[in-house]
Amino acid sequence: MVLHSVLISLPDKKATRHLGKLLPKYLPPGSVILLEGDLGAGKTTLVQGIGEGLGIEEPIVSPTFTLVNEYTEGRLPLYHIDLYRLQPSEIEEIYIENYWEWLEVKPGITAIEWSDRLPYKPSDYLDICLTYNLDRGRIAKLLLVGKLNFSLEDLNSELRILNPEEK
């Protein structure tokens, strides 16, 4: 059975970062991750884990005021985009599609925070919606859209091996 979506329990910040660290193991170059969630849901923490998984030693910080942070010294480049302060009409003006069409940047992994503000989306991506509950911690819903070459089954299996109490 091919999984197109999976729910993952993330009881703390460490687990959120660990999920991020595992993602580059399974994502091919040219992958786009669209991140959704309220303030404090763990989007930047997840991207910090992605950077760690790519071997990026530079601190990963939220690009809220710079819009895009490019980290190029890892196994693959990481393009971290934050759309929090932009309206859809402003997003159209910055040609964000360059970070998934790979015309002006080297293919890597693009992680877009506040992706619900995008006026248009790439055809293939991994959607991650993070929610936070005081009792249970974070929940990540991963959804594959399009033909992204990514195995949710393998990721989910590895997470279950590491956290056998999760069902």
Buried (B, 14 or more C-beta within 10 A) or exposed (E): EEBEEBEBBBBEBEBBBBBBBBBBEBBEEBBBBBBBBEEEBBBBBBBBBBBBBBEBEEEBEBBEEEBBBBBEEBEBBBBBBBBBEBEEEEBBEBEBBBBBEBEEBEBBBBBBBBBBBBEEBBEBBBBBBBBBEEEEBBBBBBBBBEEBEBBBEEBBEEBEEEBEEBE
